[in-house]
Amino acid sequence: MARLPTTHHIPPQDDPRFQHLRLLRSRRVGPATYRRLLAEYGSAAAALDALPGIAAAAGVSDYTVCPEGVVAAELKAGQAAGARLLMQGDPAWPRVIDDLSDAPPLMWTLGQVDLLQRPMVAMVGARNASSLGTRMAKTMAADLTAAGFVVVSGLARGVDAAAHLAALPGGTVAVQAGGVDVIYPMENAELAHRIAAQGLRLSEMAMGMQPQARHFPARNRIIAGLSRAVVVVEAAAKSGSLITARNALDAHRDVLAVPGHPFDARAAGCNMLIRDGATLVRSAADVIEALGILPAAPELPLNLPAAQPRPQRTLQESAALHNRILDRLGVSPLAEDQLIRDIGSPALVVTPALVDLELDGRIARSAGGLLSRVC
């Protein structure tokens, strides 16, 4: 039986929660800037007072912070939807996501927030999933939740929807690109309502925000940050699922992939991930074996083993590596292993950079894993 929406108290304007949301919704303030401001000024209210002066010093004229009425309207919309605003430090806050360098400081939620305290595994994949990919997603998701894991995905069509549907009885979290009260795509409206009743929907975006293209990579980082591992079921060579896989690596999460036929374009991304070091999995049992953990009971939090450190690069180092790769590539295809040898850096460092350049359309991958520069 579905639970009725819970009415949550709207904080007054002098409440710290109100001020924190106002700071985060102010122009040019993202998660990283938000944290720097709090660290420097000690409170959201003090940071709000300082923002116009900071903007003026940076050459931004006529800067104003987010109006109180905008924040009050968002809080009222959240209350009307039965949503709950979680803030970093709340008892229900998923501390595992704080591993992200750009972790969201606040998130709107609809549903069972207790799911955030259980061990989670993400499942992502193609929107135009094959029947085999859909069956794989459903079977793996059902078996993972039966073992005590919560399945996290992005509420997209295809693999995401199949994983959510199969995981509903055991626990699933849908991370949305728009506001938590905005259902996208509409074909998943019924599924979204069921997740709000039996599982959990969440978003860092403002209530009522329509999803835009730039919001999906941000959503993908949350999917990776919540999860102990990311399982890619089906993915093309240029796929948003590979962005999630890259986010997982950046957050020191395991990346697992289901292999596919070499002639199936929907499997090209998974096969690339496996070639480049992702763990090959064919079932939930393989996932659990790869993680080396099994929850004793679904209702108990899990103390996860620390992930192995992976190399981190500054923006300058990443740009330099991108330029070295582009200098080595021309219109004539070059084998990836040869490129890695020419660059002289470990595959663990070069491979994510290649994914970045592919997604940016600056390099192309042809049959046999050959790489060429896009002119």
TORTI-152704 format. One record per residue (C-alpha): residue number from 1; residue in one letter; chain; x, y negated, z negated. Coordinates in Angstrom, 1 decimal. Example, Ala and Ser with C-alpha at 12.3 -4.5 7.8 and 13.67 -1.06 7.14 Angstrom:
// TORTI-152704
@firo->1 tormi->A drendren->A x->12.3 y->4.5 z->-7.8
@firo->2 tormi->S drendren->A x->13.7 y->1.1 z->-7.1
//
This chain:
// TORTI-152704
@firo->1 tormi->M drendren->A x->0.0 y->0.0 z->0.0
@firo->2 tormi->A drendren->A x->1.4 y->-3.3 z->1.1
@firo->3 tormi->R drendren->A x->2.3 y->-5.8 z->-1.7
@firo->4 tormi->L drendren->A x->0.7 y->-9.2 z->-1.6
@firo->5 tormi->P drendren->A x->3.1 y->-12.2 z->-1.1
@firo->6 tormi->T drendren->A x->4.4 y->-13.5 z->-4.4
@firo->7 tormi->T drendren->A x->4.1 y->-17.2 z->-5.2
@firo->8 tormi->H drendren->A x->7.4 y->-18.7 z->-6.2
@firo->9 tormi->H drendren->A x->7.8 y->-22.0 z->-8.1
@firo->10 tormi->I drendren->A x->8.9 y->-25.0 z->-6.0
@firo->11 tormi->P drendren->A x->11.8 y->-26.7 z->-7.8
@firo->12 tormi->P drendren->A x->11.4 y->-30.4 z->-8.5
@firo->13 tormi->Q drendren->A x->13.7 y->-33.0 z->-6.8
@firo->14 tormi->D drendren->A x->16.0 y->-33.2 z->-9.7
@firo->15 tormi->D drendren->A x->16.4 y->-29.4 z->-9.9
@firo->16 tormi->P drendren->A x->19.9 y->-28.2 z->-8.9
@firo->17 tormi->R drendren->A x->18.4 y->-25.7 z->-6.5
@firo->18 tormi->F drendren->A x->16.6 y->-28.5 z->-4.6
@firo->19 tormi->Q drendren->A x->19.8 y->-30.5 z->-4.4
@firo->20 tormi->H drendren->A x->21.8 y->-27.5 z->-3.2
@firo->21 tormi->L drendren->A x->19.3 y->-26.9 z->-0.4
@firo->22 tormi->R drendren->A x->19.4 y->-30.6 z->0.5
@firo->23 tormi->L drendren->A x->23.2 y->-30.5 z->0.7
@firo->24 tormi->L drendren->A x->23.2 y->-27.4 z->2.9
@firo->25 tormi->R drendren->A x->20.6 y->-28.9 z->5.3
@firo->26 tormi->S drendren->A x->22.4 y->-32.2 z->5.7
@firo->27 tormi->R drendren->A x->23.9 y->-33.0 z->9.1
@firo->28 tormi->R drendren->A x->27.4 y->-31.6 z->9.7
@firo->29 tormi->V drendren->A x->27.3 y->-29.5 z->6.5
@firo->30 tormi->G drendren->A x->27.8 y->-25.8 z->7.1
@firo->31 tormi->P drendren->A x->28.7 y->-23.0 z->4.6
@firo->32 tormi->A drendren->A x->32.4 y->-23.9 z->4.6
@firo->33 tormi->T drendren->A x->31.9 y->-27.6 z->4.2
@firo->34 tormi->Y drendren->A x->29.2 y->-27.0 z->1.6
@firo->35 tormi->R drendren->A x->31.7 y->-25.0 z->-0.6
@firo->36 tormi->R drendren->A x->34.5 y->-27.6 z->-0.1
@firo->37 tormi->L drendren->A x->32.1 y->-30.4 z->-1.2
@firo->38 tormi->L drendren->A x->31.0 y->-28.5 z->-4.3
@firo->39 tormi->A drendren->A x->34.6 y->-27.7 z->-5.2
@firo->40 tormi->E drendren->A x->35.6 y->-31.3 z->-4.9
@firo->41 tormi->Y drendren->A x->32.7 y->-33.1 z->-6.4
@firo->42 tormi->G drendren->A x->31.4 y->-30.5 z->-9.0
@firo->43 tormi->S drendren->A x->27.7 y->-30.6 z->-8.2
@firo->44 tormi->A drendren->A x->25.4 y->-30.8 z->-5.2
@firo->45 tormi->A drendren->A x->24.0 y->-34.2 z->-6.4
@firo->46 tormi->A drendren->A x->27.5 y->-35.7 z->-6.6
@firo->47 tormi->A drendren->A x->28.4 y->-34.3 z->-3.2
@firo->48 tormi->L drendren->A x->25.2 y->-35.8 z->-1.7
@firo->49 tormi->D drendren->A x->26.1 y->-39.2 z->-3.1
@firo->50 tormi->A drendren->A x->29.6 y->-38.9 z->-1.5
@firo->51 tormi->L drendren->A x->28.6 y->-37.7 z->1.9
@firo->52 tormi->P drendren->A x->27.8 y->-41.0 z->3.6
@firo->53 tormi->G drendren->A x->31.2 y->-42.4 z->2.6
@firo->54 tormi->I drendren->A x->33.0 y->-39.2 z->3.8
@firo->55 tormi->A drendren->A x->31.2 y->-39.5 z->7.1
@firo->56 tormi->A drendren->A x->32.1 y->-43.1 z->7.5
@firo->57 tormi->A drendren->A x->35.7 y->-42.4 z->6.8
@firo->58 tormi->A drendren->A x->35.5 y->-39.7 z->9.6
@firo->59 tormi->G drendren->A x->34.2 y->-42.3 z->12.0
@firo->60 tormi->V drendren->A x->30.5 y->-41.2 z->11.8
@firo->61 tormi->S drendren->A x->28.3 y->-44.3 z->11.5
@firo->62 tormi->D drendren->A x->24.8 y->-44.5 z->10.2
@firo->63 tormi->Y drendren->A x->25.1 y->-41.2 z->8.4
@firo->64 tormi->T drendren->A x->22.2 y->-40.2 z->6.2
@firo->65 tormi->V drendren->A x->21.8 y->-37.0 z->4.1
@firo->66 tormi->C drendren->A x->18.9 y->-34.7 z->4.6
@firo->67 tormi->P drendren->A x->15.7 y->-36.5 z->3.4
@firo->68 tormi->E drendren->A x->14.1 y->-35.2 z->0.3
@firo->69 tormi->G drendren->A x->10.8 y->-34.8 z->2.1
@firo->70 tormi->V drendren->A x->12.4 y->-32.4 z->4.6
@firo->71 tormi->V drendren->A x->13.6 y->-30.2 z->1.7
@firo->72 tormi->A drendren->A x->10.3 y->-30.4 z->-0.1
@firo->73 tormi->A drendren->A x->8.5 y->-29.4 z->3.1
@firo->74 tormi->E drendren->A x->10.8 y->-26.4 z->3.6
@firo->75 tormi->L drendren->A x->10.2 y->-25.3 z->0.0
@firo->76 tormi->K drendren->A x->6.5 y->-25.6 z->0.4
@firo->77 tormi->A drendren->A x->6.6 y->-23.6 z->3.6
@firo->78 tormi->G drendren->A x->8.6 y->-20.9 z->1.8
@firo->79 tormi->Q drendren->A x->6.0 y->-20.8 z->-1.0
@firo->80 tormi->A drendren->A x->3.1 y->-20.6 z->1.5
@firo->81 tormi->A drendren->A x->4.8 y->-17.6 z->3.2
@firo->82 tormi->G drendren->A x->5.5 y->-15.8 z->0.0
@firo->83 tormi->A drendren->A x->9.2 y->-16.1 z->0.5
@firo->84 tormi->R drendren->A x->11.9 y->-16.4 z->-2.1
@firo->85 tormi->L drendren->A x->15.0 y->-18.6 z->-1.9
@firo->86 tormi->L drendren->A x->18.1 y->-16.7 z->-3.1
@firo->87 tormi->M drendren->A x->21.2 y->-18.7 z->-4.1
@firo->88 tormi->Q drendren->A x->24.7 y->-17.5 z->-4.6
@firo->89 tormi->G drendren->A x->25.0 y->-16.5 z->-8.2
@firo->90 tormi->D drendren->A x->21.4 y->-15.4 z->-8.7
@firo->91 tormi->P drendren->A x->21.0 y->-11.9 z->-10.2
@firo->92 tormi->A drendren->A x->19.4 y->-10.7 z->-7.0
@firo->93 tormi->W drendren->A x->22.2 y->-12.1 z->-4.8
@firo->94 tormi->P drendren->A x->24.1 y->-9.5 z->-2.8
@firo->95 tormi->R drendren->A x->27.6 y->-10.1 z->-4.1
@firo->96 tormi->V drendren->A x->29.1 y->-7.9 z->-1.3
@firo->97 tormi->I drendren->A x->28.4 y->-10.7 z->1.2
@firo->98 tormi->D drendren->A x->30.7 y->-13.1 z->-0.6
@firo->99 tormi->D drendren->A x->33.6 y->-11.3 z->1.1
@firo->100 tormi->L drendren->A x->32.8 y->-13.3 z->4.2
@firo->101 tormi->S drendren->A x->34.9 y->-16.5 z->4.5
@firo->102 tormi->D drendren->A x->31.7 y->-18.3 z->5.8
@firo->103 tormi->A drendren->A x->29.2 y->-16.5 z->3.7
@firo->104 tormi->P drendren->A x->25.8 y->-18.1 z->3.5
@firo->105 tormi->P drendren->A x->25.3 y->-19.9 z->0.1
@firo->106 tormi->L drendren->A x->21.5 y->-19.6 z->0.2
@firo->107 tormi->M drendren->A x->19.1 y->-17.2 z->2.0
@firo->108 tormi->W drendren->A x->15.3 y->-17.0 z->2.3
@firo->109 tormi->T drendren->A x->13.9 y->-13.5 z->1.7
@firo->110 tormi->L drendren->A x->10.6 y->-11.8 z->2.2
@firo->111 tormi->G drendren->A x->10.1 y->-8.4 z->0.5
@firo->112 tormi->Q drendren->A x->11.9 y->-6.2 z->-1.9
@firo->113 tormi->V drendren->A x->15.1 y->-8.1 z->-2.9
@firo->114 tormi->D drendren->A x->16.2 y->-5.1 z->-5.1
@firo->115 tormi->L drendren->A x->17.3 y->-3.4 z->-1.8
@firo->116 tormi->L drendren->A x->20.3 y->-5.9 z->-1.8
@firo->117 tormi->Q drendren->A x->21.8 y->-4.1 z->-4.8
@firo->118 tormi->R drendren->A x->22.0 y->-0.8 z->-3.0
@firo->119 tormi->P drendren->A x->24.8 y->0.4 z->-0.7
@firo->120 tormi->M drendren->A x->24.0 y->-0.6 z->2.9
@firo->121 tormi->V drendren->A x->25.0 y->0.6 z->6.4
@firo->122 tormi->A drendren->A x->24.3 y->-1.5 z->9.5
@firo->123 tormi->M drendren->A x->23.1 y->0.0 z->12.7
@firo->124 tormi->V drendren->A x->23.2 y->-2.1 z->15.9
@firo->125 tormi->G drendren->A x->23.0 y->-1.4 z->19.6
@firo->126 tormi->A drendren->A x->21.5 y->-2.1 z->23.0
@firo->127 tormi->R drendren->A x->18.1 y->-3.8 z->23.4
@firo->128 tormi->N drendren->A x->17.5 y->-1.7 z->26.5
@firo->129 tormi->A drendren->A x->18.4 y->1.5 z->24.7
@firo->130 tormi->S drendren->A x->18.1 y->4.8 z->26.4
@firo->131 tormi->S drendren->A x->15.7 y->7.4 z->25.1
@firo->132 tormi->L drendren->A x->18.7 y->9.3 z->23.7
@firo->133 tormi->G drendren->A x->20.0 y->6.2 z->22.0
@firo->134 tormi->T drendren->A x->16.7 y->5.5 z->20.4
@firo->135 tormi->R drendren->A x->16.4 y->9.1 z->19.2
@firo->136 tormi->M drendren->A x->19.9 y->8.9 z->17.8
@firo->137 tormi->A drendren->A x->19.1 y->5.6 z->16.0
@firo->138 tormi->K drendren->A x->16.0 y->7.0 z->14.4
@firo->139 tormi->T drendren->A x->17.5 y->10.3 z->13.3
@firo->140 tormi->M drendren->A x->20.6 y->8.7 z->11.9
@firo->141 tormi->A drendren->A x->18.7 y->5.9 z->10.1
@firo->142 tormi->A drendren->A x->16.2 y->8.4 z->8.5
@firo->143 tormi->D drendren->A x->19.1 y->10.6 z->7.3
@firo->144 tormi->L drendren->A x->21.1 y->7.7 z->5.9
@firo->145 tormi->T drendren->A x->18.1 y->6.5 z->3.9
@firo->146 tormi->A drendren->A x->17.4 y->10.0 z->2.7
@firo->147 tormi->A drendren->A x->21.0 y->10.1 z->1.4
@firo->148 tormi->G drendren->A x->20.4 y->6.8 z->-0.5
@firo->149 tormi->F drendren->A x->21.7 y->4.1 z->1.8
@firo->150 tormi->V drendren->A x->19.8 y->1.1 z->3.0
@firo->151 tormi->V drendren->A x->19.9 y->0.5 z->6.8
@firo->152 tormi->V drendren->A x->20.5 y->-3.1 z->7.9
@firo->153 tormi->S drendren->A x->19.8 y->-4.3 z->11.4
@firo->154 tormi->G drendren->A x->18.7 y->-7.4 z->13.4
@firo->155 tormi->L drendren->A x->15.0 y->-6.8 z->14.2
@firo->156 tormi->A drendren->A x->15.8 y->-6.8 z->17.9
@firo->157 tormi->R drendren->A x->14.1 y->-4.5 z->20.4
@firo->158 tormi->G drendren->A x->15.8 y->-1.2 z->21.2
@firo->159 tormi->V drendren->A x->18.2 y->0.3 z->18.7
@firo->160 tormi->D drendren->A x->17.5 y->-2.2 z->16.0
@firo->161 tormi->A drendren->A x->13.7 y->-1.6 z->16.0
@firo->162 tormi->A drendren->A x->14.2 y->2.2 z->16.1
@firo->163 tormi->A drendren->A x->16.6 y->2.1 z->13.1
@firo->164 tormi->H drendren->A x->14.2 y->-0.2 z->11.1
@firo->165 tormi->L drendren->A x->11.2 y->2.0 z->11.8
@firo->166 tormi->A drendren->A x->12.9 y->5.2 z->10.8
@firo->167 tormi->A drendren->A x->14.4 y->3.7 z->7.7
@firo->168 tormi->L drendren->A x->11.2 y->2.0 z->6.4
@firo->169 tormi->P drendren->A x->10.3 y->4.8 z->3.9
@firo->170 tormi->G drendren->A x->13.8 y->4.8 z->2.4
@firo->171 tormi->G drendren->A x->14.9 y->1.2 z->2.6
@firo->172 tormi->T drendren->A x->15.7 y->-1.3 z->5.4
@firo->173 tormi->V drendren->A x->16.8 y->-4.9 z->5.6
@firo->174 tormi->A drendren->A x->16.2 y->-7.0 z->8.7
@firo->175 tormi->V drendren->A x->18.4 y->-10.1 z->9.2
@firo->176 tormi->Q drendren->A x->16.7 y->-12.7 z->11.3
@firo->177 tormi->A drendren->A x->18.3 y->-15.3 z->13.6
@firo->178 tormi->G drendren->A x->15.5 y->-17.8 z->13.1
@firo->179 tormi->G drendren->A x->13.5 y->-18.7 z->10.0
@firo->180 tormi->V drendren->A x->12.4 y->-15.8 z->7.9
@firo->181 tormi->D drendren->A x->8.8 y->-16.7 z->8.7
@firo->182 tormi->V drendren->A x->9.4 y->-16.7 z->12.5
@firo->183 tormi->I drendren->A x->9.0 y->-13.3 z->14.1
@firo->184 tormi->Y drendren->A x->11.2 y->-12.7 z->17.2
@firo->185 tormi->P drendren->A x->10.7 y->-10.9 z->19.4
@firo->186 tormi->M drendren->A x->6.9 y->-10.9 z->19.2
@firo->187 tormi->E drendren->A x->6.7 y->-7.3 z->20.3
@firo->188 tormi->N drendren->A x->8.2 y->-6.4 z->16.9
@firo->189 tormi->A drendren->A x->5.5 y->-8.4 z->15.0
@firo->190 tormi->E drendren->A x->3.9 y->-5.3 z->13.4
@firo->191 tormi->L drendren->A x->7.3 y->-3.9 z->12.5
@firo->192 tormi->A drendren->A x->8.3 y->-7.2 z->10.9
@firo->193 tormi->H drendren->A x->5.1 y->-7.3 z->8.8
@firo->194 tormi->R drendren->A x->5.8 y->-3.7 z->7.6
@firo->195 tormi->I drendren->A x->9.4 y->-4.5 z->6.7
@firo->196 tormi->A drendren->A x->8.2 y->-7.5 z->4.7
@firo->197 tormi->A drendren->A x->5.8 y->-5.2 z->2.8
@firo->198 tormi->Q drendren->A x->8.1 y->-2.1 z->2.4
@firo->199 tormi->G drendren->A x->11.6 y->-3.4 z->3.0
@firo->200 tormi->L drendren->A x->13.2 y->-6.8 z->3.2
@firo->201 tormi->R drendren->A x->13.5 y->-9.6 z->5.8
@firo->202 tormi->L drendren->A x->16.1 y->-12.4 z->5.2
@firo->203 tormi->S drendren->A x->17.6 y->-15.4 z->6.9
@firo->204 tormi->E drendren->A x->19.9 y->-18.3 z->6.1
@firo->205 tormi->M drendren->A x->18.0 y->-20.5 z->8.5
@firo->206 tormi->A drendren->A x->15.4 y->-23.1 z->7.5
@firo->207 tormi->M drendren->A x->11.8 y->-22.0 z->7.3
@firo->208 tormi->G drendren->A x->10.1 y->-22.4 z->10.7
@firo->209 tormi->M drendren->A x->13.3 y->-22.5 z->12.6
@firo->210 tormi->Q drendren->A x->12.9 y->-21.0 z->16.1
@firo->211 tormi->P drendren->A x->15.9 y->-18.7 z->17.0
@firo->212 tormi->Q drendren->A x->18.3 y->-20.1 z->19.5
@firo->213 tormi->A drendren->A x->21.2 y->-18.4 z->21.3
@firo->214 tormi->R drendren->A x->23.8 y->-19.9 z->18.9
@firo->215 tormi->H drendren->A x->22.0 y->-18.4 z->15.9
@firo->216 tormi->F drendren->A x->22.5 y->-14.8 z->16.8
@firo->217 tormi->P drendren->A x->26.3 y->-14.6 z->16.3
@firo->218 tormi->A drendren->A x->25.7 y->-16.2 z->12.9
@firo->219 tormi->R drendren->A x->23.0 y->-13.6 z->12.1
@firo->220 tormi->N drendren->A x->25.4 y->-10.8 z->13.2
@firo->221 tormi->R drendren->A x->28.0 y->-11.9 z->10.6
@firo->222 tormi->I drendren->A x->25.4 y->-11.5 z->7.9
@firo->223 tormi->I drendren->A x->24.5 y->-8.0 z->9.1
@firo->224 tormi->A drendren->A x->28.2 y->-7.1 z->8.9
@firo->225 tormi->G drendren->A x->28.8 y->-8.8 z->5.6
@firo->226 tormi->L drendren->A x->25.9 y->-7.0 z->3.8
@firo->227 tormi->S drendren->A x->27.1 y->-3.6 z->4.9
@firo->228 tormi->R drendren->A x->29.7 y->-1.1 z->3.9
@firo->229 tormi->A drendren->A x->30.1 y->-0.1 z->7.6
@firo->230 tormi->V drendren->A x->28.7 y->-1.0 z->11.0
@firo->231 tormi->V drendren->A x->27.5 y->1.8 z->13.3
@firo->232 tormi->V drendren->A x->27.2 y->0.9 z->16.9
@firo->233 tormi->V drendren->A x->24.8 y->3.3 z->18.6
@firo->234 tormi->E drendren->A x->24.7 y->2.0 z->22.2
@firo->235 tormi->A drendren->A x->26.4 y->-1.2 z->23.5
@firo->236 tormi->A drendren->A x->27.4 y->-2.5 z->26.9
@firo->237 tormi->A drendren->A x->31.0 y->-3.8 z->27.5
@firo->238 tormi->K drendren->A x->29.7 y->-7.4 z->27.0
@firo->239 tormi->S drendren->A x->27.3 y->-7.0 z->24.1
@firo->240 tormi->G drendren->A x->26.3 y->-8.8 z->21.0
@firo->241 tormi->S drendren->A x->26.8 y->-5.6 z->19.1
@firo->242 tormi->L drendren->A x->30.6 y->-6.0 z->19.8
@firo->243 tormi->I drendren->A x->30.4 y->-9.4 z->18.0
@firo->244 tormi->T drendren->A x->28.9 y->-7.6 z->15.0
@firo->245 tormi->A drendren->A x->31.7 y->-5.1 z->15.2
@firo->246 tormi->R drendren->A x->34.3 y->-7.9 z->15.3
@firo->247 tormi->N drendren->A x->32.6 y->-9.6 z->12.3
@firo->248 tormi->A drendren->A x->32.8 y->-6.2 z->10.5
@firo->249 tormi->L drendren->A x->36.6 y->-6.0 z->11.1
@firo->250 tormi->D drendren->A x->37.0 y->-9.6 z->9.9
@firo->251 tormi->A drendren->A x->35.1 y->-8.7 z->6.7
@firo->252 tormi->H drendren->A x->37.2 y->-5.5 z->6.2
@firo->253 tormi->R drendren->A x->34.3 y->-3.3 z->7.0
@firo->254 tormi->D drendren->A x->34.5 y->0.1 z->8.8
@firo->255 tormi->V drendren->A x->33.4 y->0.2 z->12.4
@firo->256 tormi->L drendren->A x->31.8 y->3.4 z->13.6
@firo->257 tormi->A drendren->A x->30.5 y->4.2 z->17.1
@firo->258 tormi->V drendren->A x->28.4 y->6.9 z->18.8
@firo->259 tormi->P drendren->A x->30.1 y->8.1 z->22.0
@firo->260 tormi->G drendren->A x->28.3 y->8.0 z->25.3
@firo->261 tormi->H drendren->A x->28.6 y->9.2 z->28.9
@firo->262 tormi->P drendren->A x->31.4 y->7.4 z->30.7
@firo->263 tormi->F drendren->A x->29.0 y->6.6 z->33.6
@firo->264 tormi->D drendren->A x->26.4 y->5.0 z->31.4
@firo->265 tormi->A drendren->A x->27.0 y->1.2 z->31.1
@firo->266 tormi->R drendren->A x->25.0 y->1.2 z->27.9
@firo->267 tormi->A drendren->A x->27.8 y->3.3 z->26.3
@firo->268 tormi->A drendren->A x->30.7 y->1.4 z->27.6
@firo->269 tormi->G drendren->A x->31.0 y->-0.8 z->24.5
@firo->270 tormi->C drendren->A x->30.9 y->2.2 z->22.1
@firo->271 tormi->N drendren->A x->33.5 y->4.1 z->24.2
@firo->272 tormi->M drendren->A x->35.7 y->1.0 z->24.1
@firo->273 tormi->L drendren->A x->35.4 y->0.8 z->20.4
@firo->274 tormi->I drendren->A x->36.3 y->4.4 z->19.9
@firo->275 tormi->R drendren->A x->39.3 y->4.1 z->22.3
@firo->276 tormi->D drendren->A x->40.5 y->1.2 z->20.3
@firo->277 tormi->G drendren->A x->40.3 y->2.9 z->16.9
@firo->278 tormi->A drendren->A x->36.6 y->3.0 z->15.7
@firo->279 tormi->T drendren->A x->35.5 y->6.2 z->14.1
@firo->280 tormi->L drendren->A x->33.5 y->8.5 z->16.3
@firo->281 tormi->V drendren->A x->30.2 y->9.6 z->14.7
@firo->282 tormi->R drendren->A x->27.4 y->11.8 z->15.9
@firo->283 tormi->S drendren->A x->25.2 y->12.0 z->12.8
@firo->284 tormi->A drendren->A x->24.5 y->10.5 z->9.4
@firo->285 tormi->A drendren->A x->26.8 y->13.3 z->8.0
@firo->286 tormi->D drendren->A x->29.7 y->11.9 z->10.0
@firo->287 tormi->V drendren->A x->29.0 y->8.4 z->8.7
@firo->288 tormi->I drendren->A x->28.9 y->9.6 z->5.1
@firo->289 tormi->E drendren->A x->32.1 y->11.6 z->5.6
@firo->290 tormi->A drendren->A x->33.8 y->8.6 z->7.2
@firo->291 tormi->L drendren->A x->32.8 y->6.4 z->4.3
@firo->292 tormi->G drendren->A x->33.9 y->9.0 z->1.7
@firo->293 tormi->I drendren->A x->30.9 y->8.0 z->-0.5
@firo->294 tormi->L drendren->A x->27.5 y->9.3 z->-1.3
@firo->295 tormi->P drendren->A x->25.0 y->7.4 z->-3.5
@firo->296 tormi->A drendren->A x->24.0 y->9.4 z->-6.6
@firo->297 tormi->A drendren->A x->20.5 y->8.0 z->-6.5
@firo->298 tormi->P drendren->A x->18.9 y->5.3 z->-4.3
@firo->299 tormi->E drendren->A x->18.0 y->3.1 z->-7.2
@firo->300 tormi->L drendren->A x->21.5 y->2.8 z->-8.6
@firo->301 tormi->P drendren->A x->24.1 y->0.2 z->-7.4
@firo->302 tormi->L drendren->A x->27.2 y->1.7 z->-5.9
@firo->303 tormi->N drendren->A x->30.8 y->0.8 z->-6.8
@firo->304 tormi->L drendren->A x->32.3 y->0.8 z->-3.3
@firo->305 tormi->P drendren->A x->36.0 y->1.6 z->-2.8
@firo->306 tormi->A drendren->A x->38.1 y->-1.4 z->-1.6
@firo->307 tormi->A drendren->A x->38.5 y->-1.6 z->2.2
@firo->308 tormi->Q drendren->A x->42.0 y->-1.4 z->3.6
@firo->309 tormi->P drendren->A x->43.3 y->-4.9 z->4.4
@firo->310 tormi->R drendren->A x->43.3 y->-5.9 z->8.1
@firo->311 tormi->P drendren->A x->45.5 y->-8.6 z->9.7
@firo->312 tormi->Q drendren->A x->43.9 y->-12.1 z->9.4
@firo->313 tormi->R drendren->A x->44.9 y->-14.9 z->11.9
@firo->314 tormi->T drendren->A x->44.5 y->-18.7 z->11.7
@firo->315 tormi->L drendren->A x->42.7 y->-20.6 z->14.4
@firo->316 tormi->Q drendren->A x->46.1 y->-21.7 z->15.8
@firo->317 tormi->E drendren->A x->47.4 y->-18.1 z->15.8
@firo->318 tormi->S drendren->A x->44.3 y->-16.9 z->17.6
@firo->319 tormi->A drendren->A x->44.5 y->-19.6 z->20.2
@firo->320 tormi->A drendren->A x->48.2 y->-18.8 z->20.8
@firo->321 tormi->L drendren->A x->47.4 y->-15.1 z->21.2
@firo->322 tormi->H drendren->A x->44.6 y->-15.9 z->23.6
@firo->323 tormi->N drendren->A x->47.0 y->-17.9 z->25.7
@firo->324 tormi->R drendren->A x->49.6 y->-15.2 z->25.7
@firo->325 tormi->I drendren->A x->47.0 y->-12.7 z->26.9
@firo->326 tormi->L drendren->A x->45.8 y->-15.0 z->29.7
@firo->327 tormi->D drendren->A x->49.4 y->-15.7 z->30.8
@firo->328 tormi->R drendren->A x->50.0 y->-12.0 z->31.2
@firo->329 tormi->L drendren->A x->46.8 y->-11.4 z->33.2
@firo->330 tormi->G drendren->A x->46.1 y->-12.2 z->36.8
@firo->331 tormi->V drendren->A x->43.5 y->-11.2 z->39.4
@firo->332 tormi->S drendren->A x->45.2 y->-7.8 z->39.8
@firo->333 tormi->P drendren->A x->43.9 y->-5.4 z->37.1
@firo->334 tormi->L drendren->A x->46.3 y->-4.3 z->34.4
@firo->335 tormi->A drendren->A x->45.9 y->-1.4 z->32.0
@firo->336 tormi->E drendren->A x->45.1 y->-2.4 z->28.4
@firo->337 tormi->D drendren->A x->47.8 y->-0.3 z->26.9
@firo->338 tormi->Q drendren->A x->50.3 y->-1.9 z->29.2
@firo->339 tormi->L drendren->A x->49.1 y->-5.3 z->28.2
@firo->340 tormi->I drendren->A x->49.4 y->-4.5 z->24.5
@firo->341 tormi->R drendren->A x->53.0 y->-3.3 z->25.1
@firo->342 tormi->D drendren->A x->53.8 y->-6.5 z->27.1
@firo->343 tormi->I drendren->A x->52.3 y->-8.7 z->24.4
@firo->344 tormi->G drendren->A x->54.4 y->-6.9 z->21.7
@firo->345 tormi->S drendren->A x->51.7 y->-7.1 z->19.0
@firo->346 tormi->P drendren->A x->49.8 y->-4.2 z->17.4
@firo->347 tormi->A drendren->A x->46.6 y->-3.0 z->19.1
@firo->348 tormi->L drendren->A x->44.7 y->-3.9 z->15.8
@firo->349 tormi->V drendren->A x->45.6 y->-7.5 z->16.5
@firo->350 tormi->V drendren->A x->45.3 y->-7.6 z->20.3
@firo->351 tormi->T drendren->A x->42.0 y->-5.7 z->20.6
@firo->352 tormi->P drendren->A x->39.7 y->-8.2 z->18.8
@firo->353 tormi->A drendren->A x->41.3 y->-11.0 z->20.8
@firo->354 tormi->L drendren->A x->40.4 y->-9.1 z->24.0
@firo->355 tormi->V drendren->A x->36.8 y->-8.8 z->22.8
@firo->356 tormi->D drendren->A x->36.7 y->-12.6 z->22.2
@firo->357 tormi->L drendren->A x->38.0 y->-13.3 z->25.7
@firo->358 tormi->E drendren->A x->35.6 y->-10.8 z->27.3
@firo->359 tormi->L drendren->A x->32.6 y->-12.3 z->25.5
@firo->360 tormi->D drendren->A x->33.8 y->-15.8 z->26.6
@firo->361 tormi->G drendren->A x->33.9 y->-14.6 z->30.2
@firo->362 tormi->R drendren->A x->37.6 y->-15.4 z->30.5
@firo->363 tormi->I drendren->A x->38.7 y->-11.8 z->31.2
@firo->364 tormi->A drendren->A x->36.9 y->-8.9 z->32.9
@firo->365 tormi->R drendren->A x->37.2 y->-5.2 z->32.3
@firo->366 tormi->S drendren->A x->36.9 y->-2.8 z->35.2
@firo->367 tormi->A drendren->A x->36.7 y->1.0 z->35.6
@firo->368 tormi->G drendren->A x->39.4 y->2.8 z->33.6
@firo->369 tormi->G drendren->A x->39.7 y->0.0 z->31.1
@firo->370 tormi->L drendren->A x->41.7 y->-2.2 z->33.5
@firo->371 tormi->L drendren->A x->41.8 y->-5.9 z->32.6
@firo->372 tormi->S drendren->A x->42.0 y->-8.9 z->34.8
@firo->373 tormi->R drendren->A x->41.7 y->-12.7 z->34.4
@firo->374 tormi->V drendren->A x->38.6 y->-14.4 z->35.5
@firo->375 tormi->C drendren->A x->39.5 y->-17.4 z->37.7
//
